[in-house]
């Protein structure tokens, strides 16, 4: 009987499930982010769908642009900058754990403080610890491009100058983290791009809100 039991138990063993790179327990990720366990599980399905076209199972820049920014063609500074900040290991791809932890910042329920810090790093293109006028101009142009808006050079300069006039309170020609924090408090609309409303409905919206490719099956 022992042999039968052994055979029976071995036949019931589940095949080893291949997990996505950087997989972490949804309960752990939910405890450390703004997502619920159900939302993390939905993100896992999303991650697998996005990384499907890559042989290594990671999310690469092209899939990332398509998912979050509906843009699979060409480079955009804003999208590329967000990708680089999601790529916590700096290895050119996004693992599942990185995907969830970083995406959490864009959850509507994530704290304003979290969004403010992320946005500051986003605008601090050269990693100096300050936002300089040229960096802000580059990002404004990128955001306009992402929104398919076109403004004159004069209008863009006005946006940048007005932002600096308000934010650079000590007048040293650059915005430090504290100045940025004060600016955001007075201008909450500056964090508008830091919230992706559909993340709150991801368990019901997935998978229809992503992968709007022009290529039809």
Secondary structure, 3 states (H helix, E strand, C coil): CHHHHHHHHHHCCCCCCCCCCCCCCHHHHHHHCCCCHHHHHHHHHHHHHHHCCCCCCCECHHHHHHHHHCCCCCCCHHHHHHHHHHCCCCCCCECHHHHHHHHHHHCCCCCHHHHHHHHHHHHCCCCCCCEEHHHHHHHHHHHHHHCCCCCCHHHHHHHHHHHHHHHCCCCCCEECHHHHHHHHHHCHHHHHHHCCHHHHHHHHHCCCCCCCCCCCC
